[in-house]
Amino acid sequence: MQNEALKLYDKTDEEEKKIILREYRGLLKALKQSLKKGDKAMLRHAFEMAVEAHKYMRRKSGEPYILHPLAVAKIVVEEIGLGVTSATCALLHDTVEDTEISLEDIEREFNKPIAKIIDGLTKISNVVDIKGDTTLQAENFRKILLTLVDDPRVILIKIADRLHNMRTLESMNREKQLKIASETTYIYSPLAHRLGLYEIKSEMEDLAMKYTQPDTYVEIAQNLKETRRDRTRYINEFIKPLKEILTANGLEFEIYGRPKAIHSIYNKMRTKGVTFEEVYDLFAIRIILKSPLDREKEDCWKAYSVVTDIYHPSTERLRDWISVPKGNGYEALHTTVMGPGGKWVEVQIRSDRMNEIAEKGLAAHWKYKEGAPNVQESKLDSFLQHLREILNNPDTDTIDFIQDFKLDLFTEEIYIYTPKGDMRVLPKGATALDFAFDIHSELGMKSIGAKVNYKLVPLSYKLHSGDQVEVITSSKQKPSEEWLQFLITAKAKSKVKSYLKEGKRRVAEQGKEILKAKLAQMHAHMSHFNLNEICAHYKKTSHQELYYAVATGGVDLKDLKNFTPHGEKLLQPNRDAKNDSKNLLNEGEALKNLPAKGESVILGDSNDKIVYKLAQCCQPIPGDNVFGFSTAGEGLTIHRTDCPNAAKLLANYGHRIIKTRWGKNKEISFLAGVRIIGLDDVGVIQKITNVISGDMKMNMRSLSIDSKDGIFEGAIMVYVHDREELSQLCAKLGELDGIQKIERLENTME
């Protein structure tokens, strides 16, 4: 559908009408099993209303806009598993924001629940919609999460909306592609993951990578394509004996091999430091059992027994999410076994019901809540309750809030027990204090220690699955700054930060009054300019920090009477406005040469007067996909689009992003790093330096080699003109005898 949609700009009106009707009929077909009396008429009314409302609107690709809500409705039904109410809302999701239709119209024409969902979708769209210039800000993300707590269908429809936008992203300009892809990986894919929408999460990550790291994406996709025939042959060889014995055991099942997502393969390559050829689990074998509810567990373990009888399992790689499902209700058995030819293969075993929950997550829970194990419903409820508690106590540093919350969304889980035997699910790495806050905020605030499996441990003790924890409290205990160094859950961090900031604010108010009195004695004013000068003098980063230091004795105001910034006394009230405005102009000096919106900074252009620096976190060089990030006082910093910090910057600070591209200046050299691993042999360093200085005629800044047990690992810092030259160097070094691995250093900070 999406490939065809991109060509719609050359369709006639008649052809477009046929396509629109075909898509609408496709939606009806998808809903056929769940349509009740009156549903078809309601859906038709919503469709006609949306067609009329969007009749003059076009997407960037040229296609009629109505095809977008139709596609979203289809994703909502087919890929998420929601029903006719959600499909109706998906058809109307842009009408209130983009057209003359009001919420009152929606409520009058349909009903209050539909109007409420549309209202939630409109609020999200006003924040993150693809058509606006507004970027997803942390404070607004909090509002999105509130809609999730209120009615999960709002966020599920929004995820469908974002998925379709990602599928049709190629018609957008490069700037929008980067912004939307970064928002998606930063917010939407973690949410999809936490809500159990694994297929959608994987597709979002792959599509985002297609735009943020196009070269790596194409390379892995090409490698997958080239190895498809060999993989298919191997999968058939692997599953042949399994089919026979599973059938002989009276099990009804489907078995097939499924390739891993491109983003997942890339993560393995990066985290394990291996090449594509060295990633052993390029695919997973799935066994989907057709079992009644009362025999699911028994049949899954029976299938596991068959698999491990034929192939030797890795005992460390068994994941039993049947006995204890994940926090989002995911149930399955995962094991890794040694297959033919000495290759490790991941096998996933689950029932039909478990498979639907694995693919459709939260939505599938509603379908199965009657008669399903209580643990599923309680896990979902506890997640929503956990979310409510965080949101009801918002932290002022909202960027930190998102970072903490994302860790909760994405991390692996551990299972901890209370003294009474109740189970709590926490992120991997959680401490005894995180556990206390998970039970209740007040318990966390008063904690002084804990007993883990009856042994006394400090609050910073890291818990492990299966631990039984008893929290020890004292009425005299108060949260401290030190706690933030070992807490990892968003709820706990939010509570502690909120407590500390409130306490700090009260103390700072006292400091403000002390400073005000001191300045009054000097006949000076509490102006913005004066406060900035005093902050600089005492090396404080903010007025609040200055006030706090004054109150706690961190600064001594005695020497303030002799303080003369720039050779002048602190400003008097009547001079304040003039100098404040002068000061504000000075603050903006660093950014005055930045281009107008939409224009690009050309890096390396000798005519370009804009001052910039290359980010140390990713050290970009010509040929890398890059963007600029502007900061008052620091000017422009250039980052690679695949920089570890890129998603956060692009998603949260869209107004500071500057389009950049490399000029054709071949005279400038850039520092880049190469990591090299190989067999420690006589003369290996000489061979490496010969390639760099002799063959490639490159200027080498440093070479460090460390050898252990016959293997050496080195880091080489060289000056190159562009990415192509760095790739040539890596290729030539890779040809040397005994060299096992060459890769670019991700972080070249020294």
C-alpha positions in Angstrom: 0.0 0.0 0.0 2.7 2.5 1.0 4.8 2.1 -2.1 1.7 2.7 -4.3 0.6 5.6 -2.1 3.8 7.5 -2.9 2.9 7.5 -6.6 -0.6 8.8 -6.1 0.2 12.3 -7.2 -0.2 11.3 -10.8 -3.6 9.6 -10.3 -6.9 10.9 -11.7 -9.8 11.8 -9.4 -11.6 8.7 -10.5 -8.6 6.4 -9.8 -8.1 8.1 -6.4 -11.8 7.4 -5.4 -11.3 3.7 -6.3 -8.2 3.5 -4.2 -10.0 5.2 -1.2 -13.0 2.9 -1.5 -10.7 -0.2 -1.8 -8.9 0.8 1.4 -12.3 1.4 3.2 -13.5 -2.1 2.1 -10.2 -3.5 3.4 -10.9 -2.0 6.8 -14.5 -3.4 6.8 -13.1 -6.9 5.9 -10.6 -6.7 8.8 -13.4 -5.9 11.2 -15.8 -8.4 9.8 -15.6 -10.9 12.8 -16.3 -8.2 15.4 -19.0 -6.0 13.8 -22.2 -5.9 15.8 -25.5 -4.3 14.9 -25.1 -0.6 14.2 -21.3 -0.8 14.0 -21.1 -0.8 10.2 -23.4 2.3 10.0 -21.2 4.1 12.6 -18.0 3.3 10.8 -19.5 4.4 7.5 -20.6 7.7 9.1 -17.1 8.2 10.5 -15.5 7.4 7.1 -17.8 9.8 5.2 -17.3 12.6 7.8 -13.5 12.2 7.5 -13.6 12.1 3.7 -15.6 15.4 3.7 -13.4 17.0 6.3 -10.1 16.2 4.6 -11.3 16.5 0.9 -9.0 19.4 0.0 -6.0 18.1 2.0 -3.0 16.3 0.6 0.0 14.6 2.2 3.6 15.5 1.3 3.7 12.6 -1.1 0.7 14.1 -3.0 -1.8 11.4 -2.0 -5.3 12.3 -0.7 -5.0 12.9 3.1 -7.9 10.5 3.8 -5.7 7.5 3.0 -3.7 8.3 6.2 -6.6 7.9 8.7 -7.7 4.8 6.7 -4.3 3.3 7.0 -4.1 4.1 10.8 -7.5 2.5 11.3 -6.3 -0.6 9.5 -3.2 -0.8 11.6 -5.3 -0.4 14.8 -7.5 -3.3 13.8 -5.1 -5.7 12.0 -1.8 -5.2 13.8 -2.9 -4.0 17.3 -6.2 -5.9 17.5 -8.6 -3.2 18.6 -12.2 -3.0 17.6 -14.8 -0.8 15.9 -14.7 2.0 18.5 -10.9 2.5 18.0 -11.2 2.2 14.2 -13.9 4.9 14.3 -11.6 7.1 16.4 -8.6 6.4 14.1 -10.7 7.6 11.1 -11.5 10.8 12.9 -8.2 11.3 14.8 -7.1 14.4 12.8 -10.5 16.0 12.2 -10.7 18.2 15.3 -7.2 19.5 15.0 -7.1 20.0 11.2 -10.6 20.8 10.1 -13.8 22.8 11.1 -15.2 19.8 13.1 -15.3 20.3 16.9 -15.4 17.9 19.8 -19.0 18.8 20.4 -19.8 17.7 16.8 -18.0 14.4 17.4 -20.0 13.8 20.7 -23.3 14.7 19.0 -22.7 12.6 15.9 -21.3 9.6 17.8 -21.0 9.3 21.6 -19.1 10.6 24.6 -16.4 7.8 24.8 -15.4 8.4 21.2 -15.3 12.2 21.8 -13.0 11.6 24.8 -10.6 9.4 22.8 -10.5 12.0 20.0 -9.8 14.7 22.6 -6.8 12.7 23.9 -5.5 12.2 20.4 -5.9 15.9 19.5 -3.9 16.9 22.6 -1.1 14.5 21.6 -1.2 15.7 18.0 -0.9 19.4 19.1 2.4 18.3 20.7 4.0 15.8 18.4 2.1 15.8 15.1 4.2 15.4 12.0 2.8 18.5 10.3 3.8 21.0 13.0 7.2 22.5 13.8 6.8 21.7 17.5 9.2 19.0 18.7 8.3 16.4 21.4 9.2 18.1 24.7 9.5 16.2 27.9 6.7 18.1 29.7 4.3 17.2 26.8 5.3 13.6 26.9 4.0 13.6 30.5 0.6 14.6 29.1 0.8 11.7 26.6 1.4 9.3 29.5 -1.6 10.7 31.4 -3.8 9.7 28.4 -2.4 6.2 28.7 -3.5 6.0 32.3 -6.9 7.5 31.4 -7.7 5.3 28.4 -4.9 3.1 26.9 -6.7 3.2 23.5 -5.5 6.8 23.0 -1.8 5.9 23.1 -2.4 2.7 21.0 -4.1 4.7 18.2 -1.3 7.2 18.4 1.3 4.4 18.1 -0.6 3.3 15.0 -0.5 6.9 13.7 3.2 7.1 14.3 3.9 3.7 12.6 2.1 4.8 9.4 4.0 8.1 9.5 7.2 6.2 9.7 6.2 3.9 6.8 5.7 6.9 4.6 8.6 9.1 5.9 10.5 9.1 2.6 8.3 11.9 1.2 9.4 14.3 4.0 12.5 16.5 3.9 15.7 15.3 5.6 15.3 17.6 8.7 11.8 16.2 9.4 12.9 12.6 8.8 15.6 13.0 11.5 13.3 14.7 13.9 10.5 12.2 13.6 12.8 9.1 13.5 14.5 10.3 16.7 11.2 11.0 18.5 10.1 7.5 17.5 13.2 5.7 18.9 13.3 8.0 22.0 9.6 7.6 23.0 7.3 5.5 20.8 9.3 2.3 20.4 10.0 2.1 24.2 6.2 2.6 24.8 5.4 0.0 22.2 7.8 -2.4 23.9 6.3 -1.8 27.3 2.8 -2.3 26.0 3.9 -5.6 24.5 3.7 -4.6 20.8 7.0 -6.2 19.9 6.4 -6.4 16.1 5.5 -2.7 15.9 8.4 -1.8 18.2 10.9 -3.7 15.9 9.5 -2.1 12.8 9.7 1.4 14.3 13.3 0.8 15.2 14.2 -0.5 11.8 12.5 2.4 10.0 14.1 4.9 12.3 17.5 3.4 11.6 16.8 3.6 7.9 16.9 7.4 8.2 19.3 8.0 11.1 21.9 5.5 10.0 21.1 4.8 6.3 24.5 3.3 5.3 24.5 0.7 8.2 20.8 -0.1 7.5 21.4 -0.7 3.8 24.5 -2.8 4.5 22.7 -5.1 7.0 19.6 -5.4 4.8 21.8 -6.4 1.9 23.7 -9.0 3.9 20.4 -10.4 5.1 19.2 -10.6 1.5 22.4 -12.3 0.3 22.3 -14.9 3.1 18.5 -15.7 2.9 18.9 -18.9 0.8 21.6 -20.3 3.2 19.4 -19.4 6.2 16.3 -21.0 4.7 18.3 -24.2 4.0 19.6 -24.3 7.6 16.2 -23.6 9.2 14.6 -26.5 7.2 17.4 -28.8 8.3 16.9 -27.6 12.0 13.2 -28.0 12.2 12.8 -31.3 10.2 13.5 -33.7 13.2 11.5 -31.4 15.6 8.4 -31.6 13.4 8.5 -35.4 13.5 8.8 -35.8 17.2 6.4 -33.0 18.2 3.8 -34.6 15.9 4.6 -38.0 17.5 3.9 -36.5 20.9 0.4 -35.5 19.9 1.1 -31.7 19.8 -0.7 -29.4 17.3 1.7 -26.7 16.3 3.2 -24.3 13.7 7.0 -24.1 13.5 9.0 -21.6 11.4 12.2 -19.5 11.3 11.9 -15.7 11.6 14.8 -13.3 10.8 15.8 -10.9 13.5 15.1 -7.2 13.0 17.9 -5.1 11.4 18.1 -2.8 14.4 18.4 -5.9 16.7 21.2 -7.3 14.6 23.0 -3.9 14.6 22.7 -3.7 18.4 24.3 -7.2 18.7 27.1 -6.2 16.4 27.7 -3.0 18.4 27.4 -4.3 22.0 29.3 -7.6 21.3 31.8 -5.9 18.9 31.2 -8.5 16.2 30.7 -8.4 12.4 27.5 -9.4 10.7 29.0 -12.8 9.9 29.7 -13.3 13.6 26.2 -12.7 14.8 25.0 -16.2 15.5 21.3 -15.6 16.1 20.3 -13.9 12.8 16.9 -15.7 13.2 14.8 -17.3 15.8 12.8 -20.5 15.5 9.2 -20.2 16.8 7.0 -23.0 17.9 3.4 -21.9 18.3 1.2 -24.5 20.0 -2.5 -24.9 19.5 -3.4 -25.7 23.1 -6.4 -25.2 25.3 -5.9 -22.8 28.2 -5.7 -25.6 30.8 -2.9 -27.4 28.9 -0.8 -24.5 27.7 2.0 -24.7 30.3 2.2 -28.5 30.1 2.4 -28.5 26.3 5.0 -25.7 26.2 7.3 -27.7 28.6 6.6 -30.8 26.6 7.8 -29.0 23.4 10.8 -27.7 25.3 11.7 -31.2 26.3 11.5 -32.3 22.7 13.8 -29.5 21.5 16.4 -30.1 24.2 16.4 -33.9 23.6 17.4 -33.3 20.0 19.7 -30.2 20.5 22.0 -29.5 23.4 20.7 -26.3 25.3 22.8 -23.5 26.8 21.7 -23.6 30.5 22.4 -19.9 30.9 20.1 -19.0 28.1 16.8 -20.4 29.4 14.1 -17.7 29.9 11.0 -19.0 31.6 8.3 -16.3 31.1 5.5 -18.9 31.4 5.9 -19.5 35.2 6.5 -15.8 35.7 5.3 -13.6 32.8 7.0 -10.3 32.0 5.5 -7.1 33.5 3.5 -6.4 30.3 2.0 -10.0 30.3 4.4 -11.5 27.8 4.5 -15.3 28.2 6.9 -17.7 26.4 9.8 -20.1 26.9 13.0 -19.0 25.3 16.1 -21.3 25.0 19.3 -21.3 22.9 20.5 -24.6 21.6 23.4 -25.9 19.6 22.1 -26.7 16.1 23.7 -28.5 13.2 27.1 -27.3 12.1 27.9 -25.9 15.6 25.6 -22.9 15.4 23.7 -21.5 18.3 19.9 -21.1 17.6 17.3 -19.3 19.7 14.0 -21.2 20.0 10.8 -19.5 21.3 7.9 -21.7 22.5 4.4 -20.3 23.2 0.7 -21.0 22.7 -1.7 -19.4 20.2 -3.0 -17.2 23.0 0.5 -16.2 24.2 1.5 -15.5 20.6 -1.4 -13.1 20.2 -0.4 -11.3 23.4 3.2 -11.2 22.2 2.2 -9.5 19.0 -0.7 -7.4 20.1 0.3 -6.7 23.7 -2.1 -4.6 25.8 -5.0 -4.9 23.3 -5.0 -8.7 23.5 -5.4 -8.6 27.3 -8.9 -7.3 26.9 -9.8 -10.1 24.6 -8.4 -12.7 27.0 -9.1 -11.2 30.4 -12.1 -13.5 31.1 -10.8 -16.9 32.0 -7.1 -15.9 31.7 -4.7 -16.2 34.7 -5.2 -13.3 37.1 -1.5 -12.5 36.9 -1.9 -10.9 33.5 -4.5 -8.4 34.5 -2.8 -7.5 37.8 0.5 -6.9 36.0 -1.1 -4.5 33.6 -3.0 -2.8 36.4 0.2 -2.5 38.4 2.0 -0.9 35.5 -0.7 1.7 35.0 -0.8 2.3 38.8 3.0 2.7 38.8 2.6 5.2 36.0 -0.1 7.2 37.9 2.2 7.5 40.9 5.1 8.9 38.9 2.8 11.4 37.1 1.1 12.6 40.2 4.5 13.7 41.6 6.1 15.3 38.6 9.8 16.2 38.8 10.7 19.7 37.6 13.6 18.4 35.5 11.4 16.7 32.9 14.3 15.6 30.6 15.7 13.6 33.4 12.2 12.3 34.1 11.9 10.9 30.5 15.4 9.3 30.7 14.5 7.6 34.0 11.1 6.5 32.7 12.6 5.1 29.5 14.9 2.9 31.6 11.8 1.5 33.3 10.3 0.8 29.9 13.2 -0.9 28.2 15.2 -2.7 30.8 15.0 -6.4 31.6 13.0 -7.4 34.7 13.7 -9.1 38.0 11.1 -10.7 40.4 11.4 -9.8 44.1 9.3 -11.1 47.0 7.9 -9.3 50.1 8.2 -11.1 53.5 4.6 -12.3 53.0 5.5 -13.9 49.6 3.9 -11.2 47.3 5.8 -10.8 44.1 7.0 -7.4 42.7 8.5 -6.8 39.3 11.4 -4.4 39.1 13.9 -3.4 36.4 17.2 -5.3 36.4 19.8 -3.5 38.6 17.2 -2.2 41.1 18.3 -1.7 44.6 16.7 -2.4 48.0 15.7 1.2 48.2 14.0 1.0 44.7 12.0 -2.0 46.1 11.0 0.1 49.2 9.7 2.9 46.9 7.9 0.3 44.7 6.0 -0.9 47.7 5.0 2.6 48.9 6.6 6.1 48.6 6.4 6.7 52.3 8.2 3.4 53.0 11.0 4.5 50.7 11.3 7.9 52.3 11.8 6.4 55.8 14.1 3.4 54.8 17.4 3.0 56.6 18.3 -0.5 55.5 16.9 -3.9 54.4 17.1 -7.6 55.0 17.6 -9.6 51.8 17.0 -13.4 52.3 17.2 -12.6 56.1 20.7 -11.0 55.8 21.2 -7.3 56.6 22.2 -5.2 53.6 22.6 -1.4 52.8 19.9 0.5 50.8 22.3 0.5 47.8 22.3 -3.4 47.6 21.5 -4.6 44.1 18.7 -7.2 44.1 18.5 -10.4 42.1 15.5 -12.4 40.8 14.1 -14.5 43.6 15.3 -12.3 46.5 13.0 -11.9 49.5 13.2 -8.4 50.9 12.2 -6.9 54.2 12.6 -3.1 54.5 13.8 -1.5 57.7 12.6 2.0 58.5 13.0 4.9 61.0 10.7 7.8 61.6 13.8 10.1 61.8 15.1 9.1 58.3 15.1 11.7 55.4 16.0 11.2 51.8 19.6 12.4 50.9 21.3 13.4 47.7 23.5 10.3 47.9 20.4 8.1 47.2 20.2 9.4 43.6 23.6 7.8 42.9 22.2 4.2 43.2 18.4 4.5 42.6 17.4 3.4 39.1 13.6 3.4 39.0 11.7 6.5 37.7 9.2 6.4 40.6 11.9 6.4 43.3 14.1 9.0 41.6 11.2 11.3 41.0 10.1 11.2 44.7 13.6 11.8 46.0 14.4 14.7 43.5 11.0 16.3 44.3 11.7 16.1 48.1 15.3 17.4 47.7 14.3 20.3 45.4 11.5 21.4 47.7 13.9 21.4 50.6 16.5 23.2 48.6 14.0 25.7 47.3 13.0 26.6 50.9 16.6 27.1 51.9 17.3 29.1 48.7 14.4 31.5 49.6 16.3 32.3 52.8 19.5 32.9 50.9 17.7 35.2 48.4 16.5 37.4 51.3 20.0 37.5 52.8 21.5 38.5 49.4 18.8 41.1 48.8 19.5 42.7 52.1 23.3 42.7 51.4 22.7 44.4 48.0 20.4 47.0 49.5 23.2 47.9 51.9 25.5 48.5 48.9 22.7 50.5 47.2 22.7 47.9 44.4 19.7 46.2 42.8 18.6 42.6 42.6 18.7 42.8 38.8 19.1 40.0 36.2 22.5 41.5 35.2 23.8 41.9 38.7 22.8 38.4 39.7 24.5 37.0 36.6 27.7 38.9 37.5 27.6 37.6 41.1 26.9 34.0 39.9 30.0 34.3 37.6 32.1 35.7 40.5 31.2 32.8 42.8 31.2 30.2 40.0 27.5 29.3 40.4 25.5 28.1 37.4 22.1 29.5 38.4 20.5 32.1 40.6 18.9 29.3 42.7 22.3 27.7 43.3 23.7 31.1 44.4 20.8 31.6 46.8 21.3 28.1 48.2 25.0 28.7 48.7 24.4 32.0 50.5 22.0 30.3 52.9 24.2 27.4 53.7 27.5 29.3 53.9 28.9 28.0 50.6 29.8 31.6 49.7 30.9 34.5 51.8 29.3 37.8 51.0 31.8 39.9 52.9 34.0 40.4 49.8 31.0 41.5 47.7 31.5 45.2 48.7 34.9 45.2 46.9 33.5 43.3 43.8 33.7 45.4 40.6 32.6 43.5 37.5 34.4 44.8 34.3 36.0 47.5 36.5 32.6 48.9 37.5 30.5 48.8 40.6 27.3 46.6 40.6 24.6 48.4 38.8 22.3 50.9 40.5 18.5 50.6 39.9 18.3 53.5 37.4 21.0 51.9 35.2 19.5 48.5 35.3 17.3 48.3 32.2 19.9 49.6 29.8 22.7 47.3 31.0 20.4 44.3 31.3 19.5 44.6 27.6 23.2 45.0 26.8 23.9 41.9 28.7 21.2 39.9 26.9 22.8 41.0 23.6 26.1 39.7 24.8 24.6 36.3 25.8 23.3 35.9 22.2 26.6 36.8 20.6 27.7 33.2 20.2 24.6 32.4 18.0 24.3 35.6 16.0 25.8 34.2 12.8 23.6 31.1 12.7 21.6 30.7 9.4 17.9 31.5 8.9 15.5 28.6 9.4 15.6 26.0 6.7 19.1 27.0 5.5 22.2 24.8 6.0 25.5 25.3 7.6 28.2 24.1 5.2 31.0 22.6 7.3 34.6 23.1 6.2 33.7 25.9 3.8 36.4 28.6 4.0 33.8 31.3 3.4 31.6 30.2 6.3 32.0 32.6 9.3 30.1 30.3 11.7 32.2 29.0 14.5 31.5 25.3 15.3 33.1 22.5 17.2 32.9 18.7 16.6 31.2 16.7 19.4 33.6 14.6 21.4 30.9 12.0 22.0 30.9 10.9 18.4 33.7 12.8 16.6 32.1 13.3 13.2 34.2 13.5 10.0 33.2 14.4 6.4 31.0 11.8 4.9 29.1 11.1 8.2 25.4 12.1 8.4 25.4 15.1 10.8 23.3 17.8 12.4 24.2 20.9 14.4 23.1 21.7 17.9 23.1 25.3 19.1 23.6 26.4 22.7 23.8 30.0 24.0 27.3 30.8 25.1 28.8 27.7 23.4 27.8 28.2 19.7 27.3 25.2 17.4 28.3 21.6 18.1 28.2 19.1 15.3 27.0 15.5 16.1 26.6 12.4 13.9 23.0 11.3 13.5 24.0 7.9 14.9 25.6 9.6 18.0 24.6 8.0 21.3 23.1 11.4 22.3 21.4 12.1 19.0 18.0 10.7 19.7 17.7 12.7 23.0 18.8 16.0 21.4 16.7 15.7 18.3 13.6 14.5 20.2 13.7 17.1 23.0 15.4 20.2 21.5 14.1 20.5 18.0 14.3 24.3 18.1 18.1 24.1 18.6 18.7 21.8 15.7 20.6 23.4 12.7 20.8 21.7 9.3 24.4 21.0 8.4 26.3 19.4 5.5 29.9 18.9 4.6 31.6 21.1 2.1 34.0 19.8 -0.5 37.1 21.1 1.2 39.7 18.4 1.0 42.5 20.4 2.6 41.1 20.1 6.2 42.0 17.0 8.2 39.9 15.6 11.0 40.9 13.4 14.0 39.4 9.9 13.9 40.0 6.7 15.8 40.4 3.0 14.8 40.2 0.0 17.2 42.2 -3.0 16.0 42.4 -6.5 17.4 44.7 -9.3 16.3 47.3 -12.0 17.1 50.3 -10.6 18.9 53.1 -11.4 16.4 56.6 -10.0 15.9 56.6 -6.8 13.9 52.9 -6.3 14.0 53.2 -2.6 15.1 55.7 -2.0 12.3 53.2 -3.4 9.7 50.4 -1.2 11.0 52.6 2.0 11.0 53.8 1.1 7.5 50.2 1.0 6.2 49.3 4.3 7.9 52.4 6.4 7.2 53.7 4.6 4.1 50.8 3.3 2.1 48.1 5.8 3.1 50.5 8.8 3.7 48.4 9.7 6.8 49.5 11.7 9.8 49.2 9.6 12.9 48.6 11.3 16.3 48.9 8.3 18.6 49.1 4.6 18.7 48.5 2.5 21.9 48.7 -1.3 22.0 47.9 -3.6 24.8 48.8 -7.3 24.6 47.6 -10.2 26.7 47.7 -14.0 26.2 48.8 -13.7 22.5 46.1 -11.3 21.6 46.6 -7.5 21.1 44.1 -4.7 21.2 45.1 -1.2 20.0 43.7 2.2 19.4 45.0 4.4 16.6 44.3 8.1 16.3 44.8 9.4 12.8 44.0 12.6 10.8 41.7 11.8 7.8 40.0 14.0 5.2 36.7 12.1 5.2 34.9 8.9 6.0 35.8 7.2 2.7 39.5 7.6 3.6 38.9 6.1 7.0 37.2 3.1 5.4 40.1 2.6 3.0 42.5 2.6 6.0 40.3 0.0 7.8 40.2 -2.2 4.7 44.0 -2.0 4.2 44.7 -2.8 7.9 42.2 -5.7 7.7 44.3 -7.3 4.9 47.3 -7.7 7.2 48.1 -11.2 8.5 46.8 -11.9 12.0 44.4 -9.0 12.1 41.0 -10.2 13.3 38.9 -7.1 13.7 39.0 -3.4 12.6 36.4 -0.9 13.6 35.9 2.8 14.0 36.2 4.1 17.6 32.8 5.4 18.7 34.2 7.8 21.3 37.6 9.3 20.6 37.8 11.4 23.8 41.3 11.2 25.3 
